[in-house]
């Protein structure tokens, strides 16, 4: 008998819980694998209402765990997450969510497992990783979200500041941020708001924000069958055994993402996360020759 996958929820209202259970019974025949709703964190997928205060707090913690499968439920049309459901709940979105997770988490590392990241085409509305890559802010800025620690970015000095560690800044990594949402700071204001705060390398913020980009979806500038390489070891890769292993393979010689997944015995979504981070930090070398993909086959 096929294993039943589990969906758990956090922060959903009683009304949304009733709607979810009702829709669940209606879509069961359209799901690629059997699912059931259950309480607890030991679930295949966590559906988190990020409009709820407790849900938003839980989202920031859960989304920081690389292998945790989370989906956000919200009325906010600009909220960014690897998997997203909008209120009111609809059967089509539930089917897409659960089937996508079933394929990504339980399917083999074939073409279907390599998902391509879709970037925002709305002018000046990007994720933090994209803003940092584009250098959207040419002066120090303050970013602020309800219920989240303030984040100060000074691209000129290559620094970021916050009273909180990177793990608590995940909310900034998933949201689409309009460039004008950032509060510009004068030099005097920068000194005032960063007084007593540790100065951190901006490259660390760039790395972490890019790691969270797309939740395992490969950046559109990359291809599962196009070779990539590294000239040196990214310092941040030393903090994760999987990332260190991937980096050492790429330093030894160019690989395609697909070959990396096989050689490192690592899931495709983790390969994608690592390569995205290297790309955004400017360390990744991409073979863009016309025959690069053909040679990989």
Number of C-alpha atoms within 10 A of each C-alpha: 3 6 8 11 17 18 20 18 23 22 21 19 11 9 8 15 16 12 15 19 12 12 17 18 10 11 13 14 11 13 17 15 17 16 18 14 16 13 12 12 14 12 19 18 22 23 23 26 26 23 15 16 13 14 19 21 17 16 23 20 14 18 25 19 12 14 12 16 18 25 23 24 26 19 13 12 11 15 18 21 21 18 19 18 22 15 12 10 16 13 16 12 14 18 18 16 18 23 18 18 20 19 15 19 16 11 11 12 18 10 9 11 19 21 21 17 19 12 14 14 8 9 8 16 19 23 25 23 25 22 18 21 15 12 12 16 17 10 17 21 22 19 16 15 12 9 10 17 17 17 20 23 25 20 19 12 12 12 18 23 25 21 14 13 11 15 13 17 22 20 24 22 26 25 19 21 21 17 16 12 12 17 14 18 18 12 10 8 13 19 12 11 15 16 11 11 13 11 15 15 14 18 18 16 22 21 23 21 25 29 24 24 28 25 24 27 22 26 22 12 12 21 19 24 17 25 25 24 23 20 15 13 16 18 9 15 19 13 10 9 10 17 22 17 17 24 23 16 17 22 15 12 12 19 24 22 25 22 17 23 20 12 13 14 12 16 20 26 23 21 23 29 25 24 26 29 25 23 20 21 19 11 16 19 15 19 17 13 10 9 10 16 16 10 10 14 8
